[in-house]
């Protein structure tokens, strides 16, 4: 029997975001906003953009179980990769991320104590964006997501034959 031992360096969450594409008629410069597997928030936009990532609410069913206050202009977020030119529109697309692993651990628990209680309900994430010209906020709802928790330490993998 073959088995592999590997080490997970630290406790962490992963996310599978299957929410459909977000298109905002009032903000066509905001091309995409979704979660990467690592729980980083991924944002694509064209310039000029005058939007701020205000906060993120973590909800279970209809109850807010935690909030990550951010208040950063989208252009100030960490670069994900080099910009690229969209083949259809010929627009320059800027790609940014905002790491949220620490917030997942803070809100859902460092040992999955909150996460373990979520199995029988629905988990949602609401992303609050503020228009810095008008000071109005709007919400982008990510509602078709699954979260996974993996504890740090040695693991054994038994491949199926």
Helices and strands as residue ranges (DSSP letters): E 4-8, E 12-17, E 30-35, E 41-45, E 51-60, E 63-73, G 74-76, E 78-85, E 92-98, H 101-108, G 115-118, E 123-131, E 137-142, E 145-150, E 153-157
